[in-house]
Amino acid sequence: MVGPTREEATDGGGNRYLASALVALLAVSGVTVALQAKASLLVVALSGLGGVLVGLAFVAYFKWSFRL
């Protein structure tokens, strides 16, 4: 047999990696923008936290919208 089994194809393992990458990308983006603006350490940390929260909201929306 060629290709993944039915369980391997539907387990959603790739979606977790993609979701994690999206959250990380948004968090790093917020931090780099804050660093370029020469913000204080508190603002940089809050920007990273905000990026994580926005990323999680996007992932939740995509899972709900596309039934992943």
BAVEXSE-575865 format. One record per atom (N, C-alpha, C, O): residue in three letters; x, y, z. Coordinates in steps of 0.001 Angstrom, whole numbers, padded with zeros to 6 digits, always signed. Example, Ala and Ser with C-alpha at 12.3 -4.5 7.8 and 13.67 -1.06 7.14 Angstrom:
BEGIN
ALA+013190-005690+007800
ALA+012300-004500+007800
ALA+013200-003300+007800
ALA+014236-003319+008465
SER+012850-002250+007080
SER+013670-001060+007140
SER+012900+000030+007870
SER+013409+001138+008039
//
This chain:
BEGIN
MET+000841-001172+000000
MET+000000+000000+000000
MET+000894+001247+000000
MET+001934+001278+000658
VAL+000482+002245-000729
VAL+001250+003471-000845
VAL+000494+004602-000145
VAL-000727+004706-000255
GLY+001239+005448+000578
GLY+000608+006595+001220
GLY+000234+006305+002662
GLY+000388+005182+003142
PRO-000254+007322+003343
PRO-000595+007166+004759
PRO-001900+006380+004941
PRO-002744+006322+004046
THR-002035+005786+006114
THR-003284+005109+006430
THR-004371+006147+006682
THR-004085+007341+006780
ARG-005586+005706+006783
ARG-006700+006627+007006
ARG-006532+007375+008332
ARG-006819+008570+008413
GLU-006070+006674+009365
GLU-005855+007325+010665
GLU-004757+008374+010584
GLU-004891+009455+011156
GLU-003681+008071+009886
GLU-002585+009025+009746
GLU-003013+010247+008951
GLU-002557+011357+009227
ALA-003874+010057+007978
ALA-004294+011166+007124
ALA-005263+012093+007834
ALA-005356+013267+007478
THR-005983+011599+008823
THR-007010+012415+009472
THR-006680+012793+010902
THR-007529+013367+011584
ASP-005471+012492+011391
ASP-005180+012778+012793
ASP-004926+014255+013060
ASP-004963+014669+014219
GLY-004672+015063+012047
GLY-004499+016494+012227
GLY-003152+016897+012781
GLY-003013+018004+013303
GLY-002159+016039+012686
GLY-000836+016352+013213
GLY-000201+017549+012530
GLY+000463+018355+013182
GLY-000397+017673+011232
GLY+000161+018805+010494
GLY-000498+020114+010867
GLY+000130+021171+010813
ASN-001763+020047+011247
ASN-002461+021272+011639
ASN-001888+021861+012919
ASN-001857+023081+013084
ARG-001434+021001+013825
ARG-000839+021497+015071
ARG+000448+022258+014792
ARG+000700+023304+015390
TYR+001259+021733+013888
TYR+002502+022421+013543
TYR+002214+023762+012875
TYR+002871+024762+013164
LEU+001249+023774+011999
LEU+000884+025009+011320
LEU+000316+026035+012299
LEU+000640+027220+012213
ALA-000519+025591+013216
ALA-001089+026491+014224
ALA+000003+027039+015132
ALA+000002+028226+015456
SER+000928+026191+015542
SER+002034+026641+016391
SER+002911+027654+015659
SER+003354+028642+016244
ALA+003155+027401+014390
ALA+003969+028325+013607
ALA+003279+029672+013446
ALA+003939+030710+013497
LEU+001964+029674+013254
LEU+001223+030926+013121
LEU+001276+031735+014409
LEU+001496+032946+014376
VAL+001076+031073+015542
VAL+001124+031764+016831
VAL+002528+032327+017077
VAL+002674+033469+017513
ALA+003539+031535+016802
ALA+004917+031996+017000
ALA+005245+033169+016075
ALA+005902+034123+016492
LEU+004797+033101+014839
LEU+005056+034175+013888
LEU+004436+035492+014358
LEU+005078+036541+014287
LEU+003209+035441+014833
LEU+002557+036663+015297
LEU+003203+037195+016575
LEU+003309+038409+016749
ALA+003633+036315+017463
ALA+004299+036753+018690
ALA+005638+037419+018370
ALA+005953+038481+018907
VAL+006415+036796+017501
VAL+007721+037366+017131
VAL+007533+038680+016382
VAL+008320+039611+016550
SER+006504+038757+015568
SER+006230+039990+014838
SER+005952+041144+015807
SER+006479+042243+015640
GLY+005127+040886+016812
GLY+004834+041931+017792
GLY+006073+042376+018547
GLY+006263+043565+018804
VAL+006908+041423+018897
VAL+008139+041754+019635
VAL+009086+042566+018769
VAL+009653+043550+019245
THR+009275+042184+017515
THR+010215+042923+016664
THR+009730+044341+016369
THR+010534+045271+016294
VAL+008432+044506+016203
VAL+007909+045860+015981
VAL+008160+046720+017217
VAL+008559+047879+017100
ALA+007929+046153+018400
ALA+008166+046901+019633
ALA+009652+047221+019804
ALA+010003+048313+020251
LEU+010513+046285+019455
LEU+011953+046534+019567
LEU+012408+047612+018584
LEU+013256+048437+018922
GLN+011860+047612+017388
GLN+012231+048627+016410
GLN+011763+050017+016840
GLN+012362+051026+016469
ALA+010695+050057+017620
ALA+010192+051337+018112
ALA+010912+051774+019382
ALA+010566+052796+019975
LYS+011921+050997+019803
LYS+012702+051283+020999
LYS+011804+051399+022240
LYS+011941+052318+023048
ALA+010893+050446+022358
ALA+009966+050421+023482
ALA+010656+049850+024723
ALA+011717+049232+024638
SER+010032+050071+025860
SER+010575+049531+027105
SER+010381+048017+027134
SER+009644+047451+026326
LEU+011057+047381+028080
LEU+010979+045928+028185
LEU+009552+045468+028476
LEU+009128+044423+027982
LEU+008818+046228+029261
LEU+007430+045882+029564
LEU+006569+045899+028304
LEU+005760+044997+028087
VAL+006743+046917+027484
VAL+005960+047018+026250
VAL+006336+045902+025289
VAL+005472+045372+024591
VAL+007609+045538+025242
VAL+008048+044435+024379
VAL+007390+043133+024838
VAL+006901+042357+024016
ALA+007379+042898+026144
ALA+006755+041685+026678
ALA+005250+041676+026407
ALA+004687+040645+026039
LEU+004613+042811+026588
LEU+003173+042893+026331
LEU+002862+042711+024847
LEU+001825+042150+024495
SER+003747+043179+023985
SER+003556+042978+022552
SER+003657+041498+022192
SER+002884+041002+021371
GLY+004601+040799+022800
GLY+004715+039365+022578
GLY+003487+038616+023076
GLY+002989+037714+022403
LEU+003002+038990+024251
LEU+001802+038366+024804
LEU+000583+038661+023928
LEU-000252+037786+023698
GLY+000491+039891+023446
GLY-000605+040239+022548
GLY-000545+039451+021255
GLY-001578+039029+020736
GLY+000644+039249+020734
GLY+000799+038445+019521
GLY+000368+037006+019731
GLY-000256+036401+018860
VAL+000704+036460+020892
VAL+000277+035091+021206
VAL-001242+035016+021292
VAL-001848+034085+020762
LEU-001860+035990+021955
LEU-003319+035984+022094
LEU-004024+036138+020744
LEU-005020+035466+020479
VAL-003508+037015+019904
VAL-004090+037184+018569
VAL-003898+035907+017750
VAL-004804+035493+017027
GLY-002726+035284+017860
GLY-002479+034041+017149
GLY-003420+032935+017588
GLY-003934+032187+016757
LEU-003648+032827+018888
LEU-004585+031814+019386
LEU-006004+032101+018916
LEU-006761+031178+018615
ALA-006366+033383+018853
ALA-007694+033736+018355
ALA-007833+033357+016877
ALA-008873+032846+016462
PHE-006787+033608+016085
PHE-006809+033207+014677
PHE-006954+031698+014531
PHE-007744+031223+013715
VAL-006198+030950+015315
VAL-006259+029488+015233
VAL-007653+028998+015610
VAL-008203+028121+014944
ALA-008226+029556+016670
ALA-009578+029159+017071
ALA-010585+029491+015976
ALA-011483+028698+015696
TYR-010440+030649+015363
TYR-011350+031026+014280
TYR-011196+030098+013082
TYR-012194+029675+012497
PHE-009964+029776+012713
PHE-009749+028895+011569
PHE-010307+027498+011847
PHE-010900+026879+010964
LYS-010121+027006+013059
LYS-010658+025686+013402
LYS-012184+025710+013348
LYS-012803+024758+012872
TRP-012781+026776+013827
TRP-014237+026882+013814
TRP-014738+027064+012385
TRP-015709+026428+011975
SER-014071+027935+011631
SER-014526+028279+010291
SER-014379+027116+009312
SER-015285+026850+008522
PHE-013261+026437+009360
PHE-012990+025372+008407
PHE-013213+023989+008978
PHE-012934+022995+008309
ARG-013705+023905+010186
ARG-013999+022640+010870
ARG-012798+021702+010879
ARG-012913+020522+010548
LEU-011633+022249+011268
LEU-010401+021452+011290
LEU-010247+020721+012601
LEU-009266+020002+012795
//
